[in-house]
Amino acid sequence: MNPPPDFGRRRMAMALPLLGSTAWIPSVFAFTPALTERSQRTLMGTQVDMVAHGPDARALQAAMEQAWREMDRLAALMTRYCPGSSVSAIHRAAGVHAVAVAPEVMAVLKAAQTLAAKTHGAFDTTVGALKAWRFGEDQATLPSPQEIEAQRRLVGYRGLVLDERMGTAYLTQRGMALDLGGIAKLPILEAGMRTLKSHGVVNAMLNGGGDVLIAGQLNGRAWRVGLRDPRAPERMLGVLSLEGQAIVASSGDYERYFMAQGARQHHILNPATGRPTQGPRGVSLLAHDAASVNGLGTAIMVLGNKGARTLLQNQPGVQAVVVERDHSVWQTRGMASLLKTV
């Protein structure tokens, strides 16, 4: 049986690039028609789409290949399903000794711990200990309360000890485990975008399971990113027109789930209960850089409306739209001005 994915193969991603809706118009490439190269691969269990736009097809293809290599390299370090990864090494040494990790892994772990402290544990990578939930394996029945509780006792971000000077990470109890799916994806995609830019690509888009990074423009116009409605994922809440540099990060309870006891059992788990969150149905965040929103959607799914407003009030650079469990929708003032209905 194949292992469950790290990032999660989403049934319907909340953010969806609308690549076919922008017509080509003459621009700076009037005498050298611009080309659009596209490729698609699976990265840590999630489909990733890459689009690059420019005047030289061969240069675009070479840059895209380098971006894929960089993202593959980072994913191999951070997956929990590869025995040779840093994360797997941390698991094997849990409760025994610290493990040396690559600087890229340390950066992600440090960001995770910072967000965990900021959200009082609402975001917590040690939910990897909740192994009774197997959403990637077509689970159809609930784990027993006893199994959930036994594993929940191993969840707690303070049990992850980082030594930046020595470059090590240590889980303090046997049985503890990490799941970096909620915080590793954006840095990996961002590394891919940096690679494209370092090879001269000005206009590009990366879409990993609904988290969308854009740079520049497409065909001389803004990129268009549609946000699905978690209440009815076949519909859209609206469309964002974005250019320059932007990131749309989304989380939702309809992405990976099964039905049991008349309720949706979805893959975003509350560290305090060991069970699926009971907060919003979905959230989409818009920012200029990944660090501003990385892991924030998961935290909002745990904390709910009041917690989301508290988190966002001191981050004017982050815009949000949140669909609540009662089907109401609220959004920041900036998101309301940018999100256009269709």
PLY file of the C-alpha trace (Angstrom):
ply
format ascii 1.0
element vertex 342
property float x
property float y
property float z
element edge 341
property int vertex1
property int vertex2
end_header
0.00 0.00 0.00
1.32 3.42 -0.86
2.00 5.73 2.11
-0.37 8.63 2.73
0.78 11.94 1.28
2.59 14.59 3.27
0.86 17.61 1.78
-2.38 15.82 0.96
-3.86 15.12 -2.46
-6.69 17.60 -2.38
-10.03 16.64 -3.83
-10.71 20.23 -4.79
-8.18 22.93 -4.03
-9.59 26.17 -2.65
-7.32 28.33 -4.83
-7.34 27.57 -8.54
-5.31 29.38 -11.23
-7.51 30.34 -14.19
-4.95 29.99 -16.94
-7.33 29.79 -19.84
-9.23 32.98 -19.12
-6.66 35.55 -20.13
-6.27 36.41 -23.79
-2.86 37.22 -25.22
-2.35 40.89 -26.02
0.70 42.56 -27.61
3.27 43.66 -25.04
7.01 44.12 -24.78
7.36 40.91 -26.77
5.63 42.40 -29.81
8.43 41.34 -32.16
9.38 38.16 -30.28
6.14 36.43 -29.33
6.16 35.19 -25.76
5.72 31.51 -25.10
4.06 29.70 -22.22
5.63 26.48 -20.94
3.73 24.24 -18.53
4.64 21.12 -16.58
3.09 19.04 -13.84
4.59 16.61 -11.33
3.73 14.98 -8.02
5.66 16.39 -5.08
5.27 14.80 -1.63
1.93 13.35 -2.68
0.49 16.59 -4.06
0.07 17.57 -7.69
2.17 20.64 -8.46
1.67 22.71 -11.60
4.33 25.03 -12.97
3.79 27.67 -15.65
6.51 29.93 -17.03
6.09 32.67 -19.61
8.79 34.27 -21.74
10.37 34.67 -25.18
12.71 31.63 -25.16
11.16 28.17 -24.84
14.48 26.40 -24.32
15.53 28.80 -21.54
12.13 28.40 -19.87
12.35 24.62 -19.97
15.87 24.62 -18.52
14.85 26.95 -15.70
11.79 24.85 -14.93
13.86 21.68 -14.74
16.21 23.33 -12.24
13.21 24.47 -10.19
11.84 20.92 -10.11
15.21 19.59 -8.97
15.40 22.09 -6.13
11.88 21.34 -4.95
12.51 17.58 -5.17
15.66 18.01 -3.09
13.84 19.88 -0.34
10.84 17.54 -0.36
13.18 14.56 0.11
14.55 16.20 3.27
11.16 16.96 4.80
8.93 14.00 3.97
8.04 11.65 6.81
7.54 8.71 4.46
11.10 8.36 3.16
13.41 6.45 5.55
16.36 8.56 4.47
14.78 11.95 5.20
15.73 14.23 8.08
12.22 13.95 9.48
12.38 10.15 9.52
15.73 10.32 11.30
14.19 12.60 13.95
11.38 10.07 14.46
13.75 7.13 14.88
15.73 9.05 17.50
12.69 10.32 19.43
13.31 10.08 23.15
16.90 8.95 22.54
19.08 11.66 21.03
19.14 14.81 18.90
19.57 14.60 15.13
21.57 16.91 12.88
19.35 18.51 10.23
20.00 20.56 7.11
19.67 24.36 7.39
16.56 24.28 5.22
14.89 21.82 7.59
15.93 23.85 10.62
14.38 26.97 9.08
11.04 25.19 8.62
11.12 23.70 12.13
11.97 27.08 13.64
9.08 28.73 11.77
6.76 25.98 12.98
7.79 26.46 16.60
7.40 30.23 16.36
3.87 29.86 15.01
3.04 27.21 17.59
4.04 29.56 20.42
2.18 32.47 18.81
-1.02 30.43 18.48
-0.66 28.69 21.87
-0.37 25.33 20.18
-3.20 25.68 17.66
-0.57 25.01 15.03
1.60 22.07 16.05
3.78 19.88 13.83
3.83 17.11 16.45
0.32 16.10 15.35
2.31 13.54 13.35
1.84 11.32 16.41
-1.89 11.05 15.57
-1.30 8.06 13.30
-4.72 6.54 13.86
-6.04 8.95 11.24
-5.11 7.68 7.76
-6.89 9.95 5.32
-4.62 8.95 2.44
-5.58 5.29 2.76
-9.35 5.53 2.20
-10.13 5.35 5.91
-13.86 4.94 6.49
-14.20 4.33 10.22
-13.29 6.44 13.22
-10.32 5.49 15.38
-11.30 4.43 18.87
-11.38 7.13 21.57
-8.72 5.20 23.46
-6.38 5.15 20.46
-6.87 8.87 19.81
-6.26 9.76 23.45
-3.12 7.64 23.71
-1.64 9.35 20.67
-2.87 12.80 21.68
-0.72 12.59 24.80
2.31 12.57 22.52
1.29 15.84 20.86
2.89 19.01 22.15
5.18 21.43 20.38
7.28 21.95 23.50
8.45 18.37 23.05
10.36 19.43 19.95
13.69 20.87 21.02
15.78 22.79 18.48
19.43 23.70 18.93
20.21 26.21 16.20
23.84 26.53 17.22
24.41 22.78 16.90
21.91 22.42 14.04
19.95 19.63 15.74
16.35 18.68 16.41
15.09 16.38 19.16
11.71 14.91 20.06
11.70 14.33 23.79
9.42 11.25 23.97
9.39 7.93 22.17
6.42 7.77 19.85
6.40 11.48 19.07
6.37 12.33 15.38
6.35 15.34 13.08
4.04 16.19 10.20
5.44 19.12 8.22
2.67 19.06 5.62
1.12 22.23 7.02
4.30 24.29 6.89
6.84 22.77 4.47
4.91 23.16 1.23
5.08 26.94 0.84
8.85 27.17 1.52
9.43 24.41 -1.02
7.27 26.13 -3.63
8.93 29.44 -2.82
12.34 27.84 -3.38
11.11 26.70 -6.79
10.02 30.23 -7.63
13.37 31.64 -6.49
15.11 29.16 -8.77
13.02 30.24 -11.74
13.82 33.89 -11.04
17.54 33.15 -10.64
17.45 31.69 -14.16
15.88 34.81 -15.61
12.22 33.83 -15.56
10.16 36.94 -14.78
6.64 35.59 -15.30
5.69 32.34 -13.58
3.11 30.50 -11.50
3.38 27.55 -9.12
0.27 25.80 -7.85
0.71 23.11 -5.21
-2.60 21.64 -4.12
-4.30 25.02 -4.16
-1.49 27.13 -2.72
-0.57 29.49 -5.54
2.59 31.56 -6.02
2.73 34.04 -8.87
5.39 36.31 -10.32
5.02 38.94 -13.02
2.15 38.54 -15.47
0.65 36.08 -17.93
0.35 37.28 -21.50
0.70 40.91 -20.44
-2.14 40.74 -17.94
-2.58 39.86 -14.28
-2.74 36.23 -13.25
-6.28 35.23 -12.23
-6.75 32.93 -9.22
-10.22 31.63 -8.42
-11.19 30.80 -4.83
-13.54 27.87 -4.44
-16.49 28.03 -2.08
-16.01 25.38 0.67
-19.78 25.14 1.05
-20.10 24.04 -2.59
-16.61 23.42 -4.07
-17.95 23.30 -7.63
-18.62 27.04 -7.26
-16.26 29.95 -6.70
-16.36 32.63 -4.04
-14.62 34.95 -6.47
-11.48 35.67 -8.46
-8.29 37.51 -7.54
-6.34 39.36 -10.24
-2.70 39.38 -9.18
0.60 40.46 -10.65
4.12 41.13 -9.47
4.69 38.85 -6.49
1.89 37.26 -4.48
0.94 34.10 -2.63
-2.52 32.64 -2.05
-2.58 29.97 0.66
-5.72 27.94 1.36
-7.00 25.37 3.85
-10.37 23.66 4.00
-12.32 20.76 5.47
-13.38 19.41 2.07
-9.88 18.62 0.81
-9.33 15.15 2.32
-12.06 13.59 4.38
-14.40 10.69 4.93
-17.90 10.55 6.35
-18.51 8.75 9.64
-21.27 8.98 12.24
-23.05 11.52 10.06
-20.16 14.02 10.14
-17.28 15.04 7.91
-14.01 13.71 9.33
-11.34 15.82 7.66
-7.56 15.86 7.73
-6.92 19.11 9.65
-6.59 17.92 13.24
-6.91 19.93 16.42
-3.77 19.28 18.51
-5.77 19.72 21.74
-8.39 17.08 20.94
-6.67 14.79 18.44
-9.76 15.08 16.24
-10.75 17.09 13.13
-11.20 20.80 13.75
-14.69 22.20 14.35
-13.89 25.75 13.25
-14.26 27.29 9.77
-15.05 25.29 6.64
-12.22 26.97 4.78
-9.85 29.91 4.64
-7.82 31.60 1.91
-4.99 34.03 2.67
-3.27 36.50 0.38
0.19 37.92 1.05
3.38 39.13 -0.59
5.62 36.42 0.89
5.25 32.87 2.17
6.54 33.56 5.67
3.55 35.82 6.40
0.97 33.09 5.82
2.83 29.81 6.24
0.82 27.58 8.58
-1.64 30.37 9.33
-4.54 28.73 7.53
-4.23 25.58 9.63
-4.09 27.67 12.82
-7.23 29.56 11.79
-9.05 26.28 11.10
-8.29 25.29 14.70
-8.91 28.65 16.38
-12.05 29.73 14.52
-13.44 33.21 13.85
-12.33 35.00 16.99
-8.84 33.54 16.90
-8.50 34.35 13.21
-9.35 37.99 13.77
-6.82 38.17 16.59
-4.10 36.61 14.46
-4.74 38.90 11.52
-5.27 42.22 13.26
-1.54 42.85 13.58
-0.70 41.65 10.08
-1.88 44.34 7.67
0.06 42.66 4.86
-2.16 39.56 5.03
-5.67 39.53 3.59
-8.15 36.77 4.33
-11.54 35.31 3.48
-13.02 32.79 5.91
-16.09 30.61 5.37
-17.58 29.69 8.74
-19.28 26.43 9.70
-22.62 28.23 9.82
-22.05 29.16 6.14
-21.41 32.84 6.88
-18.43 34.52 5.20
-16.18 37.22 6.54
-13.17 38.84 4.96
-10.63 41.51 5.66
-11.18 44.92 4.10
-8.30 44.40 1.67
-9.61 41.03 0.51
-13.11 42.48 0.02
-11.67 45.09 -2.35
-9.67 42.52 -4.36
-11.97 39.50 -4.57
-14.34 39.88 -7.50
-17.42 37.73 -7.88
-17.93 35.71 -11.04
0 1
1 2
2 3
3 4
4 5
5 6
6 7
7 8
8 9
9 10
10 11
11 12
12 13
13 14
14 15
15 16
16 17
17 18
18 19
19 20
20 21
21 22
22 23
23 24
24 25
25 26
26 27
27 28
28 29
29 30
30 31
31 32
32 33
33 34
34 35
35 36
36 37
37 38
38 39
39 40
40 41
41 42
42 43
43 44
44 45
45 46
46 47
47 48
48 49
49 50
50 51
51 52
52 53
53 54
54 55
55 56
56 57
57 58
58 59
59 60
60 61
61 62
62 63
63 64
64 65
65 66
66 67
67 68
68 69
69 70
70 71
71 72
72 73
73 74
74 75
75 76
76 77
77 78
78 79
79 80
80 81
81 82
82 83
83 84
84 85
85 86
86 87
87 88
88 89
89 90
90 91
91 92
92 93
93 94
94 95
95 96
96 97
97 98
98 99
99 100
100 101
101 102
102 103
103 104
104 105
105 106
106 107
107 108
108 109
109 110
110 111
111 112
112 113
113 114
114 115
115 116
116 117
117 118
118 119
119 120
120 121
121 122
122 123
123 124
124 125
125 126
126 127
127 128
128 129
129 130
130 131
131 132
132 133
133 134
134 135
135 136
136 137
137 138
138 139
139 140
140 141
141 142
142 143
143 144
144 145
145 146
146 147
147 148
148 149
149 150
150 151
151 152
152 153
153 154
154 155
155 156
156 157
157 158
158 159
159 160
160 161
161 162
162 163
163 164
164 165
165 166
166 167
167 168
168 169
169 170
170 171
171 172
172 173
173 174
174 175
175 176
176 177
177 178
178 179
179 180
180 181
181 182
182 183
183 184
184 185
185 186
186 187
187 188
188 189
189 190
190 191
191 192
192 193
193 194
194 195
195 196
196 197
197 198
198 199
199 200
200 201
201 202
202 203
203 204
204 205
205 206
206 207
207 208
208 209
209 210
210 211
211 212
212 213
213 214
214 215
215 216
216 217
217 218
218 219
219 220
220 221
221 222
222 223
223 224
224 225
225 226
226 227
227 228
228 229
229 230
230 231
231 232
232 233
233 234
234 235
235 236
236 237
237 238
238 239
239 240
240 241
241 242
242 243
243 244
244 245
245 246
246 247
247 248
248 249
249 250
250 251
251 252
252 253
253 254
254 255
255 256
256 257
257 258
258 259
259 260
260 261
261 262
262 263
263 264
264 265
265 266
266 267
267 268
268 269
269 270
270 271
271 272
272 273
273 274
274 275
275 276
276 277
277 278
278 279
279 280
280 281
281 282
282 283
283 284
284 285
285 286
286 287
287 288
288 289
289 290
290 291
291 292
292 293
293 294
294 295
295 296
296 297
297 298
298 299
299 300
300 301
301 302
302 303
303 304
304 305
305 306
306 307
307 308
308 309
309 310
310 311
311 312
312 313
313 314
314 315
315 316
316 317
317 318
318 319
319 320
320 321
321 322
322 323
323 324
324 325
325 326
326 327
327 328
328 329
329 330
330 331
331 332
332 333
333 334
334 335
335 336
336 337
337 338
338 339
339 340
340 341
